């Protein structure tokens, strides 16, 4: 049984339902479709391939990011990513997580795609992918000057104007939400570890 995820562009990505446990949002959607499980099992008995389709157009997840999400979820099912938490003694992601995950988040991933992956992982509530992509972003921006960072994030000036600060914070609210969720999960993990 598979789940078909549809991007904002209309591209479809199928992943085995067994991989969906990583995403709280997909799990909730699957629960909503639970009444369709009887129909799906009837289809399976009749030899029809059963697939639950979830359209993610409302979330504005682009195909390039959704492809990475699907790849991550399927690989995570085969090889769970090593758990990590700051502080880090290296900026080499390959020394923090397995090489596949390091290559996955760095090879062919520019700033724009990385931002889209962070937004997708946050929206779908896929914590391991969110942690990995935020780690990659933090390594990418670490040590860069404000003059270098402003164009990367579409910031036009030094934000001395309070209205400009408020606008930028609103436009990047997802980043603050991702950070808040990350810190909450870290606090939960720290609490359960002690």
Secondary structure, 3 states (H helix, E strand, C coil): CEEEEECCCCCEEEEEHHHHHHEHHHHHHHHHCCCHHHHHHHHHHCCCCCEEEEECHHHCCCHHHHHHHHHHHHHHHHCCCCCCCCCCCCCCHHHCCCHHHHHHHHCCCCHHHHHHHHHHHHHHCEHHHHHHHHHHHHHHHCCCCHHHHHHHCCCCCCCCCHHHHHHHHHHCHHHHHHHHHHHHHHHHHHHHHC
